[in-house]
Each structure stands twice: as structure tokens, then as C-alpha cells.
Amino acid sequence: MSLHYHCPICKQPLALNDKTLRCDNNHSFDFAKEGYVNLLPVQNKNSKQPGDSLEMVQARRSFLEQGYYGFLQTALANMVKPLNAEIVIDLGCGEGFYTHAIANNSQASVYGVDISKSAVKYAAKRYKQCHFSVASISQAPFDDQLADVLVSVFAPLFDSELARLVKDNGCLIVASPGPTHLKELKDYIYSNVNEHTQIAAPAGFENTSQQLITEQVSLTFNDVKNLIMMTPFAWKFRPEHWQALEQKQQHSVTLSFYITQFTKTAL
């Protein structure tokens, strides 16, 4: 099996031998029993366990398994399919919820990359049809212009790295919050809830298409708790907010997403 990783230390190609990736400079990286490889050198870590914690991963996994984000998952997979990509990289793949759907809906070799070891461990254990690695998406362990398609779901965008990774005229597909995403939950903690806006095209890319998808869902308190734990504003919820949420048996919540396709402009 040929894998398209390069060494995160010296950037030389990594060759697979049994369950070890090794470069010509003898840097080696072993595959874990779950099937992923850790390509995040200790000197590139900004903390002992960077990325989402196990608690956050478990909350997101529990919420996503309920199917509420299934319409986003399907929309992303359907957007990638007609592009007939050979190689797709999901940057910030988390537990692989979107990664495996893309792989199941195309003939591409699909790679998932995330800095959270807890997330990648779960993804690799469950979704064997994809290639997963622990790495920073700001310094992804792939050669220049490798990917036909890059996918980013609620992950930071590093313009120069995106332009490096994707082929000329290749695509970047980004899922980002729609205008009223989670408005009802934000009402608990903000006096004025600002609507999300469309994201700008990263440097070196142009916007070629966009769709806005929205659904209204009814959630239990446990669902709401897991959903909040997935978000950047979870730390803003104080005990009185949680108490108010728990007192309601059902919660009507807006799920809204922009899905934007960008094309890399040839230099």
C-alpha cells in the first residue's frame, strides 16, 4: 500500500515497511494498533495533549451519533463526489464523521488529519477505509500539491498551507456556521447574538459556489449538553445557564451551515 505522507521533521517522503513509516534520514513513525500514525513531533506540540480533550471528543461523538448533523454530512459528501478526486484530505477531521462519509461516497483515497490524538484514535478504530494521522493542519505532513480536494469542517484555515497542499485548479470545501446557527443556545449567554457571516476566500483561492442549509431540531437536555460541549463558547455557560437548560424537557435549536467551494487559482 502506498501512503502519501512526508516526514514532519525533514519533509522527506515516508516509506511504509510493515507498520512503520520511515524516511531516508531514518526518522520513523509507528502505526498504532487502531490504525493511525502520529506525525506530530514533540517539538511541534504547544501542550502535552493538544487539540480537543477526550471529554470533548466523547461529547461530540455522542451528539453526532444521534444523526442531527446528518444533513451536513450528506451535503459535504455529495459536493465532493462529482469532483472525481483521487486524493482528498480532511483537515481537522475530528472523529471522522465527515471523513468516512466522503470516502464511502467516492473512489478517492481519503486522509483525515487532526491534532487531537483522542479524536484520531477513535476515527481510525472505527473507519478503516480512511487514512488517519495525528498532525497539525498548519504543517500538514503531505507533499506540495498532493490533494485534488481539501475539506475543512469548522477548522482554522491557514491560507499558505491550503495553497501548498492542493493542486492548481483543485478545490477547497469549507463548512462554516450559517447566520442563525445555535441562536437559541447563544441567547442564554449573550445579550445580543450576532449572525455568522460568509467566510472570505483564502489567499490564492476564489469562491466558485456556496449553499446555505438549515434545519430546526428538537433536542433533549443531554443532546443540548453534548452539543454545547462541541462549541467554542461552552466555557461561557455558567451554572445558572445549565440549570435553566435542564429545566426544559425539549429544546428547539437551529442548525445552519454555509458550505462553500473555493477553487485554487493557478499562479
Steps between C-alpha positions, in 0.01 A plus 500: 500500500630844404438782747563864415658624822824689538719526808387781733861555606696513172220498237645195323258234369398231747508140383282235662670186628275267695338738751765770496547811287866594448682768300852497352625689806382209715221685677237236572136503605308192608135436433288458811294185542189698405651574158609865521849648495620782724686756288507776761858533632525598863675826404192601300261455791373808683377288793527145630172396334414759234161524335165384631503314830357152544195657671433723199551211259256281690239778510529562128493129421185454709327793332597412144384142545147633550498607135417869544792605279426228245370754249834683509691173469296403192534843341879495534532150358275592209707810425825302488371207291464668157852645527641151425795558731783252538618639833291685759637638827263585786682763704386492862312173456411438865341158550461446124124565481531690172821329382351152475184626329713662230699177459184291475361728231804518271790302354759731654772417748384703800733627772387641833732720705442640848721621783285321760631150566176407678295590191727328249524187712122466492481575127764248400352226715158540342560605139751268334436631149680828579860590590527689828792685655564719802657819368464875492294629209722810497790269405326203339725199429441487124693605189425814306197492268402149603125538547229541240258605774547641848214491752475717810207469742507770773881490500746791481611594149871555440512669161857421396468136611175455309660640185802273549301180546252520213569474128452796270130521416431262789218559745463602862163425660427679827209448739444796730213620724198649325343831611276364778694188599422410865333838554267363770792375708700818459201697630578355844844660520498803270278807526536552124563207269685600185430302186784305343618631164642326195870428514737679266698313237845400629794657320555322169140377472179629348143427606330280240181392676319515832191354658327572828329206667282530810292269716303547820542214747352406837762396753496348847711653775768232453516578129526872572774442756706297253441757227617786719811304597587487129499878465759772571258679732449204739716669766258796511216286639474563875314277751182706472498453122532124534223498760268694271574263213440192713161623616370486141422152371539585130698769321432629150837585347597638161779320314628710212808459283671666207672253269736691275707367213817688412728432203872556514610751241804391300802720548 
